[in-house]
Amino acid sequence: MSPGTRYAPELRERAVRMVLEHTDTHTSQWAAIRSMAGKLGCTAEALRRWVRQAEREAGTRPGVTTDERARIK
């Protein structure tokens, strides 16, 4: 884990997977994010950003992927 990273990559992946798996059991994706963030000990805003980036990586949300960002840089 780099000095600027507060959460382990494994936690991020697990949290995103949990949100995506449980969105249908909540009233909205935001409700699922808030619920999972409380259970995992991370902030809801951090988890929301992780979910949005995962959606961009999967191609389900428009935006720049990590690979594209690196190429542009």
C-alpha positions in Angstrom: 0.0 0.0 0.0 1.5 3.4 -1.0 1.7 6.2 1.6 -1.2 8.1 0.0 -3.5 5.0 -0.1 -5.5 4.5 3.0 -7.3 1.4 2.0 -5.9 -1.9 0.7 -6.7 -2.8 -2.9 -8.3 -6.1 -1.6 -10.7 -4.1 0.5 -11.6 -1.8 -2.4 -12.3 -4.7 -4.7 -14.4 -6.5 -2.1 -16.3 -3.4 -1.3 -17.1 -2.6 -4.9 -18.2 -6.2 -5.5 -20.4 -6.2 -2.5 -22.1 -2.9 -3.6 -22.7 -4.3 -7.1 -24.1 -7.6 -5.8 -26.4 -5.9 -3.2 -27.7 -2.9 -5.2 -30.9 -4.7 -6.0 -31.7 -5.4 -2.3 -31.6 -1.6 -1.5 -33.7 1.2 -2.7 -30.8 2.7 -4.7 -27.2 2.3 -5.4 -26.4 5.1 -3.0 -28.3 3.2 -0.2 -26.2 0.1 -0.9 -23.0 2.2 -0.9 -23.9 3.8 2.5 -24.8 0.4 3.9 -21.6 -1.4 2.8 -19.4 1.6 3.8 -20.7 1.4 7.3 -20.0 -2.3 7.5 -16.5 -2.2 6.0 -15.3 0.9 7.8 -14.7 3.2 4.9 -16.4 6.4 4.0 -19.4 6.3 1.7 -17.8 8.9 -0.6 -14.7 6.8 -1.0 -16.7 3.8 -1.8 -18.9 5.8 -4.3 -15.7 6.8 -6.2 -14.4 3.3 -6.2 -17.8 2.0 -7.6 -17.9 4.7 -10.3 -14.3 3.9 -11.4 -15.1 0.2 -11.5 -18.1 1.0 -13.7 -15.9 3.0 -16.0 -13.4 0.2 -16.2 -16.2 -2.3 -17.1 -17.5 0.1 -19.8 -20.9 0.5 -18.1 -20.3 4.2 -17.3 -18.8 6.8 -19.7 -15.4 8.2 -18.8 -11.7 7.7 -18.8 -10.4 4.3 -17.7 -7.2 3.9 -15.7 -5.3 2.6 -18.8 -6.5 5.5 -20.9 -5.5 8.0 -18.2 -2.0 6.5 -18.0 -1.7 6.6 -21.8 -2.8 10.2 -21.9 -0.3 11.1 -19.2 
